[in-house]
Amino acid sequence: MLRKWLCQADVKIAIEPVDPVLIKSGYATMDGADMVPVSTFKDGKRIYYFPGTSLKGVLRSHLERIARTLKQGSVCLPYYGPKKKNIAIPVAEEKNSHSCGYRSRDGKDDEPASVAYADSCAACRLFGSLKFGGRFSIGDAYPLDGHGPTLESRNGVGIDRFTGGTVPGVLFDLQVLVGGKFEASLRLTNFELWQLAALNLLLVDLKDEMITIGSGRSRGLGRVRSTVTSYRLTYVSPVSHLDGLYQLATPQEQQDYSLHGWTPPTPIDLPDAQSHGLRQQYDLKDDWSQTLQTLTPAFESFLQWHGGPQGAVTGQGT
Ligand SMILES: [Zn+2]
């Protein structure tokens, strides 16, 4: 079924930094700052941008936090593999929360994609794991024309990890991006309704400045405000109201992939469709949050129903 294309959500957001932002390039410059933001060249000019991989990581960890708040142990700890088995996981409810990427139902590493999907926690089903690509993607966020950020310098002082005092002679410079307006595209393919609900929770928290990006968050960097500028749902054939993967799949697929059969209390109407070749596109415009409001409980419903990462830890860690 994952080889089919059945439905997709495409969302564009405008990201406006509230605080200065630093997403480190990882390279120190020869003559300047020790930490500089990521950049590339476009039309011969240096452009600063936020890499999609960084944004995806931030959104994943924020969603994991929401999921753990709603149900302890409902998502895995992506960095805990078999080689860290002996390292104590601090929270009792998460003792068995090793990454879904290292888990297997029958002790086999070559289980079919449907089994990997069925056993994966909410975060891995959305964002992927070592076994599974995930349904969610986000591109690099580039500045909109005429809304480039300004580059400013900040100084930092090295802190002694034992005394907590400053280390004489250890100073570092960093460059941060101030202001600007960036645009990023988010995509959710073959979404289950609870996954669309999870995406919407992230969009609301992005709007409410709950999500910070980049380095130095404890020193007041990285707060951003994001607004949705476009929200479109696309299906391969016309639908009379909002459907997710469960409604579009065959009974066998529902079972093999362990799709969650949550449905909204009343069917959610969609605006008129526009045909694009085979595809039917529904543009939710500014009404997306009202239109999809009754979807919100689907996320918690999935967490309770699925129960968290499944299968035993068997894979070989790196
Ligand atoms: Zn997982």
Boltz pocket constraint, residues with backbone or C-beta under 6 A from the ligand:
constraints:
  - pocket:
      binder: B
      contacts: [[A, 75], [A, 76], [A, 77], [A, 98], [A, 99], [A, 100], [A, 101], [A, 120], [A, 121], [A, 122], [A, 123], [A, 124], [A, 125], [A, 129], [A, 309]]
      max_distance: 6.0
